[in-house]
């Protein structure tokens, strides 16, 4: 069975009509890279916040152990509490540093995405200008 030229042409036109919007909405590589960088920054920031929270909990627990050791005149317990507090402080500082780095990563992602958007606009304008001439 032969498909007529009109049927083939209409099938191709229908296929292009369905595919063209999908291609138009696809992200450019720069925008995709920017979005990926932003997502990674967000994930890293959440992890940093969780680390800071664990550090604060460890500090509070260390303080409680230190007070209990002081109350019981137990030098070992008191020292253990101080050590826990120092570990908690270190975790909080580490979490803050990771959070700052994550924010910078997000900002970089936004800049890359913005540059990709501008490049897309410029390319679209160039195509329109070329089509007019």
DODO-750866 format. One record per residue (C-alpha): residue number from 1; residue in three letters; x, y, z. Coordinates in nm, 4 decimals, m for minus. Layout:
PT  NUM  ALA  X  Y  Z
...
REM end
This chain:
PT  1  UNK  0.0000  0.0000  0.0000
PT  2  UNK  0.1463  0.3312  m0.1072
PT  3  UNK  0.1039  0.6413  0.1010
PT  4  UNK  0.0344  0.9400  m0.1117
PT  5  UNK  0.2566  1.2437  m0.1131
PT  6  UNK  m0.0156  1.4510  0.0514
PT  7  UNK  m0.0474  1.2037  0.3404
PT  8  UNK  0.3298  1.1912  0.3940
PT  9  UNK  0.3553  1.5680  0.3887
PT  10  UNK  0.0689  1.6102  0.6333
PT  11  UNK  0.2205  1.3478  0.8664
PT  12  UNK  0.5542  1.5285  0.8619
PT  13  UNK  0.3867  1.8622  0.9278
PT  14  UNK  0.1935  1.7128  1.2197
PT  15  UNK  0.5113  1.5603  1.3632
PT  16  UNK  0.6956  1.8911  1.3345
PT  17  UNK  0.4049  2.0726  1.4960
PT  18  UNK  0.4275  1.8392  1.7930
PT  19  UNK  0.8074  1.8435  1.8229
PT  20  UNK  0.8715  2.2149  1.7643
PT  21  UNK  0.7215  2.3375  2.0952
PT  22  UNK  0.9222  2.0777  2.2858
PT  23  UNK  1.2410  2.1948  2.1195
PT  24  UNK  1.1566  2.5579  2.1860
PT  25  UNK  1.1103  2.4916  2.5581
PT  26  UNK  1.4245  2.2855  2.6011
PT  27  UNK  1.6912  2.4506  2.8106
PT  28  UNK  2.0121  2.5769  2.6636
PT  29  UNK  2.3301  2.4202  2.8023
PT  30  UNK  2.4158  2.7364  2.9957
PT  31  UNK  2.0728  2.7563  3.1582
PT  32  UNK  2.0857  2.3867  3.2437
PT  33  UNK  2.4313  2.4233  3.3977
PT  34  UNK  2.3130  2.7237  3.5972
PT  35  UNK  2.0080  2.5395  3.7270
PT  36  UNK  2.2195  2.2367  3.8181
PT  37  UNK  2.4628  2.4589  4.0056
PT  38  UNK  2.1782  2.6272  4.1926
PT  39  UNK  2.0257  2.2918  4.2874
PT  40  UNK  2.3622  2.1659  4.4097
PT  41  UNK  2.4046  2.4850  4.6140
PT  42  UNK  2.0607  2.4418  4.7693
PT  43  UNK  2.1368  2.0819  4.8624
PT  44  UNK  2.4721  2.1797  5.0091
PT  45  UNK  2.3101  2.4613  5.2060
PT  46  UNK  2.0556  2.2227  5.3584
PT  47  UNK  2.3350  1.9851  5.4571
PT  48  UNK  2.5293  2.2746  5.6122
PT  49  UNK  2.2243  2.3819  5.8125
PT  50  UNK  2.1805  2.0256  5.9378
PT  51  UNK  2.5472  2.0148  6.0393
PT  52  UNK  2.5099  2.3428  6.2287
PT  53  UNK  2.2049  2.2075  6.4101
PT  54  UNK  2.3914  1.8890  6.5101
PT  55  UNK  2.6803  2.1021  6.6333
PT  56  UNK  2.4497  2.3142  6.8471
PT  57  UNK  2.2931  2.0000  6.9962
PT  58  UNK  2.6384  1.8628  7.0737
PT  59  UNK  2.7324  2.1919  7.2407
PT  60  UNK  2.4217  2.1799  7.4613
PT  61  UNK  2.4825  1.8162  7.5507
PT  62  UNK  2.8459  1.8964  7.6334
PT  63  UNK  2.7397  2.1827  7.8530
PT  64  UNK  2.4996  1.9540  8.0386
PT  65  UNK  2.7687  1.6880  8.0873
PT  66  UNK  3.0157  1.9529  8.2062
PT  67  UNK  2.7667  2.0889  8.4607
PT  68  UNK  2.6885  1.7384  8.5812
PT  69  UNK  3.0600  1.6650  8.6204
PT  70  UNK  3.1104  1.9908  8.8091
PT  71  UNK  2.8177  1.9116  9.0356
PT  72  UNK  2.9492  1.5620  9.1090
PT  73  UNK  3.3137  1.6782  9.1382
PT  74  UNK  3.3973  1.4394  8.8523
PT  75  UNK  3.6902  1.5907  8.6601
PT  76  UNK  3.6741  1.3279  8.3831
PT  77  UNK  3.3063  1.3986  8.3179
PT  78  UNK  3.3722  1.7709  8.3230
PT  79  UNK  3.6555  1.7320  8.0717
PT  80  UNK  3.4350  1.5144  7.8513
PT  81  UNK  3.1693  1.7877  7.8538
PT  82  UNK  3.4232  2.0526  7.7532
PT  83  UNK  3.5493  1.8308  7.4721
PT  84  UNK  3.1928  1.7801  7.3465
PT  85  UNK  3.1370  2.1550  7.3515
PT  86  UNK  3.4520  2.2165  7.1464
PT  87  UNK  3.3456  1.9516  6.8950
PT  88  UNK  3.0036  2.1147  6.8710
PT  89  UNK  3.1580  2.4578  6.8146
PT  90  UNK  3.3810  2.3141  6.5419
PT  91  UNK  3.0779  2.1553  6.3724
PT  92  UNK  2.8882  2.4846  6.3818
PT  93  UNK  3.1831  2.6729  6.2294
PT  94  UNK  3.2255  2.4062  5.9623
PT  95  UNK  2.8535  2.4234  5.8831
PT  96  UNK  2.8695  2.8006  5.8528
PT  97  UNK  3.1644  2.7776  5.6131
PT  98  UNK  2.9833  2.5150  5.4033
PT  99  UNK  2.6710  2.7319  5.4030
PT  100  UNK  2.8667  3.0334  5.2803
PT  101  UNK  3.0227  2.8261  5.0030
PT  102  UNK  2.6782  2.6933  4.9079
PT  103  UNK  2.5382  3.0463  4.8832
PT  104  UNK  2.8258  3.1436  4.6552
PT  105  UNK  2.7532  2.8362  4.4443
PT  106  UNK  2.3889  2.9404  4.4136
PT  107  UNK  2.4897  3.2937  4.3107
PT  108  UNK  2.7262  3.1536  4.0486
PT  109  UNK  2.4467  2.9325  3.9173
PT  110  UNK  2.2145  3.2301  3.8902
PT  111  UNK  2.4799  3.4237  3.6944
PT  112  UNK  2.5372  3.1330  3.4546
PT  113  UNK  2.1633  3.0893  3.4049
PT  114  UNK  2.1189  3.4619  3.3407
PT  115  UNK  2.4026  3.4567  3.0865
PT  116  UNK  2.2364  3.1609  2.9136
PT  117  UNK  1.9063  3.3450  2.8986
PT  118  UNK  2.0748  3.6511  2.7497
PT  119  UNK  2.2525  3.4340  2.4931
PT  120  UNK  1.9195  3.2722  2.3988
PT  121  UNK  1.7609  3.6149  2.3541
PT  122  UNK  2.0509  3.7325  2.1387
PT  123  UNK  2.0336  3.4186  1.9243
PT  124  UNK  1.6566  3.4585  1.8809
PT  125  UNK  1.6989  3.8235  1.7772
PT  126  UNK  1.9707  3.7281  1.5289
PT  127  UNK  1.7481  3.4596  1.3766
PT  128  UNK  1.4574  3.7028  1.3457
PT  129  UNK  1.6836  3.9631  1.1875
PT  130  UNK  1.8232  3.7081  0.9425
PT  131  UNK  1.4716  3.5927  0.8532
PT  132  UNK  1.3661  3.9494  0.7719
PT  133  UNK  1.6548  4.0073  0.5309
REM end
